[in-house]
Amino acid sequence: MKLVEPPSCSSPSTIVFIGRNHSGQWVAQEQNGLYGGLFVSRVQAIKYALFENGQHPETIVELPREIELDMGKSPGSNSAHRAA
């Protein structure tokens, strides 16, 4: 396995996380929740991530833990609950 240094802060690409959800489906999601999807295979999740991030494989991070698709995030928000 080849180790790759993380992208610099000046990189135009954003981090895309991939991994499996609680149902075993593959998830790909941009770090700020700007885009994402569910996939039947790891290959398809990576293909989608590459398409969305401008073909930058160094910005794709596969997580060893479960990841759930959350399209309710807004850029720059944290996971804390906000009052309505």
A tleap script that builds the chain and sets N, CA, C and O, in Angstrom:
source leaprc.protein.ff14SB
mol = sequence {
  NMET LYS LEU VAL GLU PRO PRO SER CYS SER
  SER PRO SER THR ILE VAL PHE ILE GLY ARG
  ASN HIE SER GLY GLN TRP VAL ALA GLN GLU
  GLN ASN GLY LEU TYR GLY GLY LEU PHE VAL
  SER ARG VAL GLN ALA ILE LYS TYR ALA LEU
  PHE GLU ASN GLY GLN HIE PRO GLU THR ILE
  VAL GLU LEU PRO ARG GLU ILE GLU LEU ASP
  MET GLY LYS SER PRO GLY SER ASN SER ALA
  HIE ARG ALA CALA
}
set mol.1.N position { 0.845 -1.176 0.000 }
set mol.1.CA position { 0.000 0.000 0.000 }
set mol.1.C position { 0.888 1.236 0.000 }
set mol.1.O position { 1.804 1.351 0.814 }
set mol.2.N position { 0.619 2.142 -0.898 }
set mol.2.CA position { 1.394 3.371 -1.013 }
set mol.2.C position { 0.746 4.464 -0.168 }
set mol.2.O position { -0.453 4.721 -0.280 }
set mol.3.N position { 1.545 5.099 0.671 }
set mol.3.CA position { 1.040 6.200 1.482 }
set mol.3.C position { 1.168 7.490 0.703 }
set mol.3.O position { 2.185 7.743 0.057 }
set mol.4.N position { 0.139 8.295 0.770 }
set mol.4.CA position { 0.107 9.568 0.063 }
set mol.4.C position { -0.088 10.668 1.084 }
set mol.4.O position { -0.924 10.555 1.980 }
set mol.5.N position { 0.687 11.733 0.947 }
set mol.5.CA position { 0.517 12.873 1.847 }
set mol.5.C position { -0.824 13.525 1.596 }
set mol.5.O position { -1.280 13.576 0.454 }
set mol.6.N position { -1.475 14.033 2.654 }
set mol.6.CA position { -2.754 14.718 2.449 }
set mol.6.C position { -2.560 15.963 1.596 }
set mol.6.O position { -1.474 16.543 1.575 }
set mol.7.N position { -3.618 16.377 0.887 }
set mol.7.CA position { -3.500 17.564 0.047 }
set mol.7.C position { -3.253 18.804 0.896 }
set mol.7.O position { -3.645 18.859 2.062 }
set mol.8.N position { -2.605 19.791 0.304 }
set mol.8.CA position { -2.347 21.031 1.024 }
set mol.8.C position { -3.631 21.839 1.118 }
set mol.8.O position { -4.602 21.576 0.409 }
set mol.9.N position { -3.620 22.821 2.000 }
set mol.9.CA position { -4.806 23.661 2.184 }
set mol.9.C position { -5.130 24.462 0.927 }
set mol.9.O position { -6.270 24.886 0.734 }
set mol.10.N position { -4.136 24.668 0.079 }
set mol.10.CA position { -4.366 25.442 -1.134 }
set mol.10.C position { -4.928 24.595 -2.270 }
set mol.10.O position { -5.209 25.114 -3.351 }
set mol.11.N position { -5.093 23.300 -2.033 }
set mol.11.CA position { -5.602 22.405 -3.063 }
set mol.11.C position { -7.048 22.772 -3.410 }
set mol.11.O position { -7.858 23.015 -2.516 }
set mol.12.N position { -7.374 22.811 -4.716 }
set mol.12.CA position { -8.740 23.150 -5.110 }
set mol.12.C position { -9.711 22.012 -4.820 }
set mol.12.O position { -10.923 22.227 -4.807 }
set mol.13.N position { -9.199 20.802 -4.588 }
set mol.13.CA position { -10.052 19.648 -4.343 }
set mol.13.C position { -10.413 19.544 -2.873 }
set mol.13.O position { -9.678 20.005 -2.000 }
set mol.14.N position { -11.548 18.935 -2.619 }
set mol.14.CA position { -11.977 18.713 -1.251 }
set mol.14.C position { -11.881 17.226 -0.934 }
set mol.14.O position { -11.804 16.395 -1.839 }
set mol.15.N position { -11.886 16.903 0.333 }
set mol.15.CA position { -11.805 15.519 0.774 }
set mol.15.C position { -13.158 14.845 0.544 }
set mol.15.O position { -14.210 15.419 0.825 }
set mol.16.N position { -13.108 13.624 0.033 }
set mol.16.CA position { -14.307 12.810 -0.126 }
set mol.16.C position { -14.094 11.549 0.702 }
set mol.16.O position { -13.117 10.827 0.508 }
set mol.17.N position { -15.012 11.290 1.624 }
set mol.17.CA position { -14.943 10.098 2.454 }
set mol.17.C position { -15.736 8.988 1.799 }
set mol.17.O position { -16.831 9.216 1.285 }
set mol.18.N position { -15.179 7.774 1.817 }
set mol.18.CA position { -15.935 6.615 1.370 }
set mol.18.C position { -15.851 5.551 2.456 }
set mol.18.O position { -14.893 5.495 3.227 }
set mol.19.N position { -16.871 4.716 2.496 }
set mol.19.CA position { -16.926 3.624 3.463 }
set mol.19.C position { -18.295 2.978 3.392 }
set mol.19.O position { -19.125 3.340 2.559 }
set mol.20.N position { -18.518 2.024 4.268 }
set mol.20.CA position { -19.800 1.318 4.289 }
set mol.20.C position { -20.703 1.869 5.386 }
set mol.20.O position { -20.242 2.292 6.445 }
set mol.21.N position { -21.999 1.852 5.101 }
set mol.21.CA position { -22.969 2.264 6.119 }
set mol.21.C position { -23.432 1.039 6.907 }
set mol.21.O position { -22.933 -0.064 6.687 }
set mol.22.N position { -24.378 1.228 7.817 }
set mol.22.CA position { -24.842 0.135 8.675 }
set mol.22.C position { -25.508 -0.993 7.894 }
set mol.22.O position { -25.610 -2.111 8.399 }
set mol.23.N position { -25.964 -0.723 6.671 }
set mol.23.CA position { -26.610 -1.742 5.830 }
set mol.23.C position { -25.636 -2.419 4.883 }
set mol.23.O position { -26.022 -3.313 4.130 }
set mol.24.N position { -24.374 -2.001 4.914 }
set mol.24.CA position { -23.378 -2.601 4.036 }
set mol.24.C position { -23.246 -1.930 2.685 }
set mol.24.O position { -22.436 -2.354 1.860 }
set mol.25.N position { -24.035 -0.883 2.443 }
set mol.25.CA position { -23.918 -0.142 1.186 }
set mol.25.C position { -22.685 0.749 1.254 }
set mol.25.O position { -22.261 1.155 2.335 }
set mol.26.N position { -22.121 1.045 0.105 }
set mol.26.CA position { -20.972 1.957 0.043 }
set mol.26.C position { -21.470 3.389 -0.033 }
set mol.26.O position { -22.407 3.695 -0.770 }
set mol.27.N position { -20.837 4.258 0.733 }
set mol.27.CA position { -21.187 5.680 0.796 }
set mol.27.C position { -19.988 6.484 0.321 }
set mol.27.O position { -18.848 6.177 0.670 }
set mol.28.N position { -20.246 7.505 -0.471 }
set mol.28.CA position { -19.228 8.503 -0.823 }
set mol.28.C position { -19.835 9.843 -0.462 }
set mol.28.O position { -20.953 10.154 -0.872 }
set mol.29.N position { -19.095 10.648 0.312 }
set mol.29.CA position { -19.626 11.951 0.705 }
set mol.29.C position { -18.498 12.956 0.853 }
set mol.29.O position { -17.486 12.684 1.498 }
set mol.30.N position { -18.683 14.113 0.252 }
set mol.30.CA position { -17.750 15.226 0.373 }
set mol.30.C position { -17.752 15.682 1.824 }
set mol.30.O position { -18.787 15.643 2.488 }
set mol.31.N position { -16.604 16.113 2.313 }
set mol.31.CA position { -16.430 16.423 3.735 }
set mol.31.C position { -17.427 17.426 4.289 }
set mol.31.O position { -17.766 17.355 5.471 }
set mol.32.N position { -17.902 18.350 3.483 }
set mol.32.CA position { -18.865 19.355 3.943 }
set mol.32.C position { -20.300 19.007 3.575 }
set mol.32.O position { -21.209 19.803 3.808 }
set mol.33.N position { -20.514 17.824 3.003 }
set mol.33.CA position { -21.858 17.409 2.639 }
set mol.33.C position { -22.389 18.031 1.368 }
set mol.33.O position { -23.596 18.007 1.127 }
set mol.34.N position { -21.502 18.595 0.540 }
set mol.34.CA position { -21.949 19.242 -0.695 }
set mol.34.C position { -22.468 18.241 -1.715 }
set mol.34.O position { -23.356 18.569 -2.502 }
set mol.35.N position { -21.933 17.033 -1.716 }
set mol.35.CA position { -22.409 15.978 -2.607 }
set mol.35.C position { -22.101 14.627 -1.987 }
set mol.35.O position { -21.230 14.500 -1.126 }
set mol.36.N position { -22.824 13.637 -2.438 }
set mol.36.CA position { -22.622 12.296 -1.933 }
set mol.36.C position { -23.635 11.349 -2.521 }
set mol.36.O position { -24.566 11.764 -3.211 }
set mol.37.N position { -23.451 10.062 -2.243 }
set mol.37.CA position { -24.382 9.068 -2.750 }
set mol.37.C position { -24.139 7.703 -2.150 }
set mol.37.O position { -23.144 7.474 -1.462 }
set mol.38.N position { -25.080 6.786 -2.425 }
set mol.38.CA position { -24.993 5.398 -2.000 }
set mol.38.C position { -24.668 4.539 -3.207 }
set mol.38.O position { -25.162 4.797 -4.304 }
set mol.39.N position { -23.840 3.517 -3.017 }
set mol.39.CA position { -23.365 2.690 -4.116 }
set mol.39.C position { -23.348 1.226 -3.718 }
set mol.39.O position { -23.223 0.898 -2.538 }
set mol.40.N position { -23.472 0.349 -4.699 }
set mol.40.CA position { -23.470 -1.084 -4.417 }
set mol.40.C position { -22.065 -1.652 -4.323 }
set mol.40.O position { -21.877 -2.758 -3.815 }
set mol.41.N position { -21.067 -0.904 -4.811 }
set mol.41.CA position { -19.702 -1.410 -4.746 }
set mol.41.C position { -18.714 -0.288 -4.424 }
set mol.41.O position { -18.985 0.894 -4.635 }
set mol.42.N position { -17.571 -0.702 -3.910 }
set mol.42.CA position { -16.487 0.235 -3.608 }
set mol.42.C position { -16.002 0.907 -4.889 }
set mol.42.O position { -15.725 2.106 -4.903 }
set mol.43.N position { -15.904 0.134 -5.951 }
set mol.43.CA position { -15.436 0.669 -7.237 }
set mol.43.C position { -16.329 1.810 -7.711 }
set mol.43.O position { -15.833 2.835 -8.178 }
set mol.44.N position { -17.638 1.637 -7.596 }
set mol.44.CA position { -18.558 2.685 -8.034 }
set mol.44.C position { -18.476 3.918 -7.136 }
set mol.44.O position { -18.596 5.044 -7.618 }
set mol.45.N position { -18.270 3.712 -5.834 }
set mol.45.CA position { -18.130 4.850 -4.918 }
set mol.45.C position { -16.879 5.648 -5.259 }
set mol.45.O position { -16.912 6.879 -5.268 }
set mol.46.N position { -15.785 4.961 -5.539 }
set mol.46.CA position { -14.537 5.640 -5.907 }
set mol.46.C position { -14.684 6.347 -7.247 }
set mol.46.O position { -14.227 7.478 -7.409 }
set mol.47.N position { -15.319 5.685 -8.205 }
set mol.47.CA position { -15.535 6.293 -9.526 }
set mol.47.C position { -16.320 7.599 -9.399 }
set mol.47.O position { -15.985 8.598 -10.036 }
set mol.48.N position { -17.362 7.582 -8.574 }
set mol.48.CA position { -18.168 8.780 -8.341 }
set mol.48.C position { -17.338 9.871 -7.671 }
set mol.48.O position { -17.377 11.032 -8.079 }
set mol.49.N position { -16.584 9.487 -6.638 }
set mol.49.CA position { -15.758 10.457 -5.914 }
set mol.49.C position { -14.751 11.114 -6.852 }
set mol.49.O position { -14.547 12.326 -6.789 }
set mol.50.N position { -14.126 10.332 -7.713 }
set mol.50.CA position { -13.161 10.876 -8.670 }
set mol.50.C position { -13.834 11.835 -9.652 }
set mol.50.O position { -13.282 12.886 -9.977 }
set mol.51.N position { -15.009 11.474 -10.114 }
set mol.51.CA position { -15.735 12.339 -11.034 }
set mol.51.C position { -16.055 13.677 -10.373 }
set mol.51.O position { -15.863 14.736 -10.970 }
set mol.52.N position { -16.543 13.618 -9.141 }
set mol.52.CA position { -16.959 14.828 -8.439 }
set mol.52.C position { -15.792 15.701 -7.985 }
set mol.52.O position { -15.931 16.922 -7.919 }
set mol.53.N position { -14.643 15.098 -7.671 }
set mol.53.CA position { -13.538 15.903 -7.142 }
set mol.53.C position { -12.496 16.271 -8.194 }
set mol.53.O position { -11.410 16.738 -7.850 }
set mol.54.N position { -12.811 16.069 -9.459 }
set mol.54.CA position { -11.901 16.481 -10.523 }
set mol.54.C position { -10.726 15.541 -10.724 }
set mol.54.O position { -9.634 15.974 -11.093 }
set mol.55.N position { -10.948 14.242 -10.479 }
set mol.55.CA position { -9.926 13.209 -10.706 }
set mol.55.C position { -8.700 13.366 -9.801 }
set mol.55.O position { -7.560 13.315 -10.262 }
set mol.56.N position { -8.959 13.558 -8.507 }
set mol.56.CA position { -7.876 13.688 -7.524 }
set mol.56.C position { -7.955 12.535 -6.525 }
set mol.56.O position { -8.548 12.687 -5.457 }
set mol.57.N position { -7.366 11.380 -6.859 }
set mol.57.CA position { -7.454 10.218 -5.959 }
set mol.57.C position { -6.824 10.461 -4.595 }
set mol.57.O position { -7.187 9.806 -3.619 }
set mol.58.N position { -5.888 11.392 -4.521 }
set mol.58.CA position { -5.222 11.672 -3.241 }
set mol.58.C position { -6.151 12.333 -2.229 }
set mol.58.O position { -5.805 12.427 -1.052 }
set mol.59.N position { -7.310 12.788 -2.657 }
set mol.59.CA position { -8.247 13.438 -1.738 }
set mol.59.C position { -9.397 12.520 -1.325 }
set mol.59.O position { -10.353 12.967 -0.692 }
set mol.60.N position { -9.306 11.244 -1.681 }
set mol.60.CA position { -10.323 10.275 -1.290 }
set mol.60.C position { -9.811 9.514 -0.076 }
set mol.60.O position { -8.719 8.948 -0.099 }
set mol.61.N position { -10.611 9.508 0.983 }
set mol.61.CA position { -10.231 8.850 2.229 }
set mol.61.C position { -11.237 7.742 2.518 }
set mol.61.O position { -12.429 8.000 2.684 }
set mol.62.N position { -10.739 6.491 2.576 }
set mol.62.CA position { -11.603 5.374 2.916 }
set mol.62.C position { -11.582 5.189 4.425 }
set mol.62.O position { -10.522 5.029 5.030 }
set mol.63.N position { -12.762 5.214 5.021 }
set mol.63.CA position { -12.885 5.127 6.473 }
set mol.63.C position { -13.027 3.675 6.920 }
set mol.63.O position { -13.742 2.898 6.288 }
set mol.64.N position { -12.349 3.307 8.007 }
set mol.64.CA position { -12.467 1.938 8.521 }
set mol.64.C position { -13.744 1.730 9.347 }
set mol.64.O position { -14.110 0.593 9.643 }
set mol.65.N position { -14.410 2.808 9.716 }
set mol.65.CA position { -15.645 2.724 10.511 }
set mol.65.C position { -16.839 2.993 9.608 }
set mol.65.O position { -16.685 3.398 8.456 }
set mol.66.N position { -18.034 2.762 10.149 }
set mol.66.CA position { -19.248 3.031 9.383 }
set mol.66.C position { -19.394 4.522 9.109 }
set mol.66.O position { -18.999 5.366 9.914 }
set mol.67.N position { -19.969 4.819 7.960 }
set mol.67.CA position { -20.273 6.200 7.579 }
set mol.67.C position { -21.690 6.211 7.038 }
set mol.67.O position { -22.061 5.366 6.223 }
set mol.68.N position { -22.469 7.162 7.490 }
set mol.68.CA position { -23.846 7.285 7.021 }
set mol.68.C position { -23.957 8.513 6.125 }
set mol.68.O position { -23.396 9.565 6.428 }
set mol.69.N position { -24.674 8.373 5.037 }
set mol.69.CA position { -24.891 9.488 4.122 }
set mol.69.C position { -25.743 10.537 4.823 }
set mol.69.O position { -26.836 10.234 5.301 }
set mol.70.N position { -25.251 11.757 4.884 }
set mol.70.CA position { -25.959 12.851 5.538 }
set mol.70.C position { -25.984 14.042 4.595 }
set mol.70.O position { -25.036 14.825 4.544 }
set mol.71.N position { -27.061 14.172 3.858 }
set mol.71.CA position { -27.177 15.275 2.905 }
set mol.71.C position { -27.859 16.477 3.545 }
set mol.71.O position { -28.164 17.450 2.856 }
set mol.72.N position { -28.106 16.425 4.869 }
set mol.72.CA position { -28.734 17.531 5.569 }
set mol.72.C position { -27.734 18.538 6.096 }
set mol.72.O position { -28.121 19.551 6.678 }
set mol.73.N position { -26.440 18.270 5.899 }
set mol.73.CA position { -25.412 19.190 6.373 }
set mol.73.C position { -25.426 20.450 5.532 }
set mol.73.O position { -25.793 20.425 4.357 }
set mol.74.N position { -25.023 21.546 6.144 }
set mol.74.CA position { -24.797 22.753 5.366 }
set mol.74.C position { -23.316 23.073 5.481 }
set mol.74.O position { -22.730 22.872 6.545 }
set mol.75.N position { -22.694 23.563 4.416 }
set mol.75.CA position { -21.255 23.849 4.455 }
set mol.75.C position { -20.875 24.713 5.653 }
set mol.75.O position { -21.507 25.735 5.923 }
set mol.76.N position { -19.850 24.297 6.355 }
set mol.76.CA position { -19.348 25.065 7.481 }
set mol.76.C position { -20.070 24.780 8.788 }
set mol.76.O position { -19.696 25.319 9.830 }
set mol.77.N position { -21.104 23.939 8.750 }
set mol.77.CA position { -21.805 23.653 10.001 }
set mol.77.C position { -21.145 22.480 10.711 }
set mol.77.O position { -20.449 21.673 10.095 }
set mol.78.N position { -21.375 22.403 12.015 }
set mol.78.CA position { -20.855 21.266 12.744 }
set mol.78.C position { -22.005 20.314 12.998 }
set mol.78.O position { -23.122 20.554 12.539 }
set mol.79.N position { -21.747 19.230 13.728 }
set mol.79.CA position { -22.770 18.217 13.931 }
set mol.79.C position { -23.686 18.528 15.098 }
set mol.79.O position { -24.569 17.728 15.409 }
set mol.80.N position { -23.504 19.664 15.754 }
set mol.80.CA position { -24.359 20.019 16.890 }
set mol.80.C position { -25.757 20.360 16.388 }
set mol.80.O position { -25.928 20.899 15.295 }
set mol.81.N position { -26.736 20.042 17.195 }
set mol.81.CA position { -28.116 20.358 16.835 }
set mol.81.C position { -28.371 21.849 17.031 }
set mol.81.O position { -27.924 22.450 18.008 }
set mol.82.N position { -29.094 22.428 16.086 }
set mol.82.CA position { -29.448 23.837 16.182 }
set mol.82.C position { -30.926 23.959 16.504 }
set mol.82.O position { -31.737 23.136 16.079 }
set mol.83.N position { -31.262 24.974 17.243 }
set mol.83.CA position { -32.670 25.219 17.563 }
set mol.83.C position { -33.404 25.708 16.328 }
set mol.83.O position { -32.860 26.477 15.535 }
set mol.84.N position { -34.631 25.261 16.170 }
set mol.84.CA position { -35.425 25.662 14.996 }
set mol.84.C position { -36.043 27.024 15.181 }
set mol.84.O position { -36.741 27.511 14.292 }
savepdb mol mol.pdb
quit
